[in-house]
Amino acid sequence: MASSVLVALVWWPLLCHGFVLMSSPAAGSVTSSRQFELGTGHLYRLESIVTLNEPASPRVGKDVGYLVSGSLSVATIWQSPLDANDKLLQLQLSSLQLHIKSRKAPEPEGFVVHTSKLETSKNLPYFVHWNAGKIEHLFVAEGEDLSMVNLKKGVASLLQFQILDVTQVEKDASGKCQATYKSLDPRTFIKTKTDCISGKNVPFIKHPDKVLGTVVTSNRQVKYLLSQDLSVVQSAVAEETHNMVVEMRQDAGGSVQAKQSITITDKKIKVEIIESSSFEEVIQEMENKLKDTFIKQILVTEREYPSCQEDCPTLQRLVRENHDHLKDENLGTSRSAAIFIKLLHVARESKMEDIYKVLKSSKNKDILMQLCDLAGATQTLAAHEAARKFLHLDSESDIDINERYFWALSLGSHPHLQIIKDVLKLTYKDYPDKLSETLVLTVAALTNRFMKLPGNSQHKVIGEVKAALLNGLSNCQNEECKQKYLRALKNLSLRDTVPDLLEYALKGTKKTSVAAMKALKTLPPDSWDDRVKKACLQIYFQLGKRYDSSSRTLAADILLESNPSQDVLRDLLLSLASVSDSAYEVRQYLVQRMRQISERDSKFREQVRSIIREEHDRLNNYHVQAQRGLSTAFTRSFFSSASGNGSLVTVQEISGGLLKRGIVDVVLDTQGVTQEIFRLGLFAGGLSSFLSSDEDNAAEPDEPDEPATAGMEVTALGVQVRPFVFFSGQGELMGHVWSGSGSEKTPAFQTLALLQDHLQYLPLQNGFIAELTLLGVVSFDLSGQIQLSLWNRNAHSLVEFNIATEAKLNLVSDIDFYSNIALCLQLRSPDSIVKHNIYKVERIPGSKHRLRKAKYKVIKVPGKTYALNRKNNEMCGVIFKE
């Protein structure tokens, strides 16, 4: 048996600001009524800067960005006759200019003036209803561009402040924030804003799994300087920084820095006072005077929707231009992942009709599978409707295309409720067996991700999916059907299903029991309550009946990983000395797993040593410590950084000298949280007839003869897809052997899938909106291969893993059973490089200005061979003896 995996991963953090240019105790004795005294007005110099940079520091790398400058007049034209704190301010922005980063600037990395529509856009005075330091509303002229309105809201937000040291909730251009005021001296104080929440209708995507997530940190402060009598704002400077980084690689990401300031000039403004009983009457009077209508708004800014211009690409055009990069031969490369990200941005904004046209185009037949990946990863209703319209689910000949879409859909991080309901309906229909299982597995995976999103944990659709899966399981008439639904419950990973899984684990047939135990093993460890632990003890020690060795090893896994008590661990260790249990590979497996866990857990290691010391006579001897058998388990690190670590976890359960259950697991962990990225499971059975009849190589007593079978189980990003069977039955196996067809590498699981998915709109203090987008794509190419020789009686398998940088990780297993059985595992990583490229682009919509700054970093990673264990080295020496 063999398999080959090629995986390429690309992280692509994008940050683009959302501004589209149509182009103190000492002060406690002073009341807020002194602020903005009626009939006074002042002129200020305004500057607002937004820059984009790398996440480490503003001094690292060269930033890009823009500056808006102008003049601001602030005057108080009305004061309530009943409340001196209730006022109406008239604000006017003038002489607005756009400045851009340019290499032609008088100082390095400075700004130069650039023409824009900002200078010609409608820009009338606007009015702010100010009450005791809080801005209730503002009134802007109807028909002004949204960019201009947001800019005005940002400026008005600077005028909302308190002169006492207090903490309160405020709404301004940044959203709804917790504002804390602290005095520095009698004239100076700082406002710090935290926990800002954007509007309800602002899109937000955050990956539910921490290891695959994104970290966004924000710092917002405004520093105020008042006049000697505290009645006039001399200056206000708002500075904020927002860093977005990949959880697992915190040097990958970007930073938004914004600075907004108003500084008073010597020029005063003549003010016409309006006497009225209410500010509404004043607004009406100003409408008559300015001959315009003014709209009442709050300070919270609104998101601008991108308007497509002549350079905006369509999905059809992008697919056409990048057609060759999406071909099958490019799967498993970083280039295919990068192109996928580029397409995904456009696909998420595309209409159903546009996506459908791309899918049905005859020119795209050779990349149709990758377009199905795109439709699934898009995760919009428009994309799902387009796929449903295009796919022929009843067609047996279209099974590969149909499965490809639902695989991609199941890997998404933020499934839409309507899509879950639609897939659930499809599970009740009669489709070909392979698609039927894929649909069941997909709805379970979608529901698992959906319930992890904020506010969804108690949604009724979760109960509906759970009920559908359990009903399907109870209605099954054969073992294959039961295993299908148990795999779906594994994808659902819902602790409420524990009683049902235990029922099948304890009372089902051997294969059904194994499937149920795999589902239990996938549940979070806090789901393994006393019921689960008791059942695992029953299965491992075979109390009441004999269980499949895989059920026993899975039970041992749960017991060992559930923080076992001293008594449980003692019983497990003493089982190694048993003479009545002839399943020596199970005991060898237990030894290997204990050693594996001891390597990472010092408390567990000390527990084991303590028990061995106490049971010295029974445990501290060669018979126990050097168990017979070939089963093995080990963990090897393949990368380590300040942000997180990556490990390869391999478990090989041997039966009768041949692999019965093997796992190659790529795991990432950060800050104590672990996430399985990819798992390749190999399974086999019924191959004992190929071995010699020597007693040492014979199948164990609890493993009766069974049909020859072998295949793979793939779990990508926590989602299991249906198993891939290499052969089933002796006849099919011999057909492969004689024809040689099994020796050809056959694609089994290929897909382009989202690894990270983050979208966040951050309203800035200055009124602009930053869009933080991060997409990480993984390109899988998993193929299977069998090489069996009747003459030399040996087998060879290969697992090749290609991640992030196209760095390869090869797991090669060779089995020789010509005379004495020998199994050799080789884990090798050849030389590779990591490319970290940073691009910063500055553009002005509607103009030819485009500034691009790039930074390239290449990190060489030397190759190495991983040491496994002494027994394995001896086996390799036997197989490759000269």
C-alpha positions, 0 to 999 in steps of 0.5 A: 500500500502507498499514498502520496500527498502534496500540499502547498499552503499560501498565506496572503494577508491583505489590508486595504483602507476603505476610504474611496476618494470621490477621490482630570481632578483639577478640571473637576470644578469646571462644568462642561457648559464652559466648552464651546461657549455661545457666539465663539468660533475658531479655525483649526488646521486638520490633518488625517493620515492612514498608512499600511505597513508590516505588523512588527513596527512602523519603523520596519519596512517602507509604508504606503498610505495617504494624507488628507489636509484642510481647514476646520472651523468650529463655531457655536451658533445655538444654546438651549435656553433651558440647559447651558450644556445643550448646544449646536455647533456649526462645522465647516471643512475647507481647502481639502487636499489629498497627499500621497506617498511618493518617491519624489517627496522632498523628504524620504517616504514623505507625502506630495499633493495629488489631485482628487475629487475630494476638492470638488465634491459637495461640501457644505457646513454641517451641524453637531448637536453637542450635549455635556460632552456627548454628540447626540446627532449630526446633520449633513447635507443631502447628496454628499458623497459617503466618503465626505460624510464619513470624514466629517463624522471622524472630525466631529468625533474629536469634539466628543470628550469629558473633562473628568477622569471617567470611564463610559460607553461612547459611540463615535466614528470608531463604533461603540467603545469603552472610553477611559479618560485620564488627566496628565496635567490641568490642561491635558488629558488622554482618552483611551478607547477599547472594545470597539464594536462595529455596526450590526450589518458589517460583515465579519468572518473569524475562523472558529479554530484558534490555531487556524485563526487570526489575531487582531490587536488594536490601540486607540488614544486621543490626546487633548490640550485645552486653553488655560481656562479650559473653554477651548480645544487647543489641539486634539491628536488621535492615534491608533494602530491595528495589527493583524497577524496569523496565529501560527506565524505572527511575522505574517500579517499587516498593520494599519496606522492612523493619525488625525489631528486638529490644531488651533490657529490664531484666526477667530471666526465671526459667529451669528447666534441663532435664538430658538427654543430647539435645535430642530428649529435652527436646522430648519432655518439653516436649510432655508438659508443654505437652500439644501436639505440636511439629514440627521445621522449618528457618529458611527460611520457607514461602510462604502461598497466598492464601485467597479471601474474600468480595471475591476476584473470579472470572475470570467476574466480572471479564470481565463487569465489564470486557466493554466495555473489551475490545471491538475498538474499544478495542484500541490504547488504554492502557485495554485494556492496563490491564484485560488486566493485571487479568484476567491476575492472576486467570487465572493462578490460575484452574482449567481449568474456569473459563477454559473457561467464560469462553471458551465463554460466548455473552455473550463472543462479541464479545470472544472474540479478546481472551479468546484473547489472555488464555488465551495470555498466561496461560501455564499448563497450565490455560489451555492445556487450556481453549483446546485444549478450546474451539478447533476447529482443523479448522474453516476458519471458525474460523481467526481465533480459532485463530490469535489464541490461538497468536499470544498463546501465541508471545509469552509469556516463559516457555513451559511444556515440556508446552505446547511438546510439545503444539504440536509434535504439532499441527504434524504434523497436517493443518490449514488452510494458514494455521493450519498455518504459525501452528503451525510459527511458534509452536512455533519461537518458544516453543522460542526463549524456552524455551532462553533460560531458566536451565538450558534451553539444552541441553534435548532438546526444542530438538533435537526442534523443530529436527529437526522444522523441518528435516525439514519443510523438506526434504520441501517440494514447493513454494516456499511450503512452504519459505518457511514453514519458513524463517520458522520457523527465523527464529523459532527463531534457533538457530545450529546451523541456519546450515549449512542456512540457507546452503544455501538462501540460496546455492542456493535460488530467489530468494524462498527465498534471501531467506527464508533470508537474513532468517533468517540476519539474525535470528541473534545477530551472534556466529553470523555466522562466516566461513562466513556472511561468505563466503556474504554476499560471494558473494551481494552480489557475485553470484559464480557466479549472479545473486541477488535484490536483497533477498538482496543488501541483506540480505547487505550488512546482515550484512557491515556489522553484523559488524564488517567488516575493512578489506578487506571494507569496502574491497571494498564501497565500491569496488563503488559505483564499479562500471560492470558492476553495473546494480542502482543501487538496491542501491548506493544502499541500501549508501550509505544503510546506511553512513551510518546505521551511521556515525551511531551508530558512530564507529569504523565512520565513521572506517574508511570515511573512511580508505578513501575517503582511500586510494582518493581517485581512485576513491571521492571523486567525485560519481559514487560519492558521489551514487548514483542511486536512491530506496532509503533508510535512517535512524534517528531517536530518539523518546525518550531517558532515563537508563534507555534510548533508543527509536529508529525504524529505517526501511529502504526498498529500492526497485526500479523506482521502487516499494517492494520491501522496507520495514521500520519497526522500533521499537527499545529499547536500554539499557546497550548491549543492543538489543531490537526491540519491533515490526517492520512489514515491507512487501513488493511485487513485479510492479507495474512495469507501473503505471509509465511506460516511461521508462528511469529508472523501469523495473525493474532488469535482475535483476528479471524480471516477476513476479505482482503481489503486496503485503503485510505481515510483522509481527514482534512482540516478536521473534516473526514471525507469518505474512505478511499478503497484500494481493493476489496476482496481477494479477486480484486487484489489479485487483479491489481497484482497481475495487471500492475494497475495498482502500481500506478499512482491514482488520484484520490483526494485533490482539492484547493481549500481555505486554511485561514479565512478572516474578514473584518471592517475596522472603523477608524477614528478619522472616519475612514474604514480599514478592511482587514482580509486574510486568506490562507489556502492549502493545495492538496494532492493525495494519491494512492499506490500499491506495489506488491510482488509475488516473487520477492514478497515485499510491499512498498508505500510512500507518503509525501507531504508538501506544505507551505513552501513546497517543502517535502516530508516523505514517509516511506514504509517498506515491508519484507515478508520473504522469510522473516517479517521486517517493516522499515519506516523512513521519515525524511525531509529534503532541503527546502526554502520558505519564501516570505514576500510582502507587497504594499500597494497604494492606489487612488481610484479614478487616477493613474497613481500606483505606488508598489513596494515589495520586500522579499525574504528567503529562508533556507531549511536544511533537510534531515532524516528523523530518528524513529526507534531502535527496533525500526533501525534494525528492521531497515538494516535487514531489508536494505542489507547489502 
